[in-house]
Structures are given as structure tokens and as C-alpha cells.
Amino acid sequence: MRGLSIILALLLGACAASPPPPKDDSLYRGLGEHQGITRIVEGMLLNAARNPRITHHFADIDIERLRDKLIEQICVEAGGPCVYTGDSMEESHKGLNIDRGDFNALVEDLIDAMEAEGVAVPVQNRLLARLAPMRGQIIER
């Protein structure tokens, strides 16, 4: 029995010392890594500023902070080496009265920004699939 305990302890110790499996960063790389994500976010925000359907949502906010948090968030969602330090989606969008049309308009602005950066459609779709679950946390009910 003592021998079994020693073997079990060695196996558990080996498991604890094993590095975590490698992170899939293919989406991050497909978006152009940090530089590409930065250009995509900046393009999306410029598109939104010109978009009469949603520009009013950006009038009284700290656009630089929004830019930084969106870069962090997309980097994390894409499997990049970033940490998201912003508020939850519910907290960030509380009281903004964002409806389905507003949400869809920003998604269109994001797609346009990705296209302008030459991001392949399958890569765009992978990012959109990662962001889509946040929809329910953003749209005002």
C-alpha cells in the first residue's frame, strides 16, 4: 500500500508540474496580432463616428479608454496574450439603451474595418462567433 501511495504522489506531482496545453492563438495571428487588432479597433471606431445610426452613443465617452479596452477584449477573445481590465459588458452598457439595430450597426462597422485591413472572411467569422455571445449582455431589455 505504501508503494501505491508513493507512485500516486509522484504521478500527481508530475501532473501539477506539467505546463498547461498551448493556447490556440491562430485567430490572434489571423487578425494581425496586437498591431492588426489595434488598426481594426481604430477603424471600427472611425466607422462608428461616421455612422449616423450609432454615433450618438459615442458622444460623451472617453474614446481613448474605449479604444484601449476594445483592443484588450478582442485580443483576449482572439487567444492573444492580453488581459481584459475593463468592466463587464452589462456594467459598460447599462443605461445606454442600445437596441438590436445599434448592436448590428457596430458589428457592420467592425466587419468593414476588418475588410479594410484585409482580414480573411473565415477569420472575421471566427471573431464574430467569439463576440456574439456578448450580444445579450449589451442590448438593453
Beta strands, then each sheet from edge to edge (+ up, - down):
end
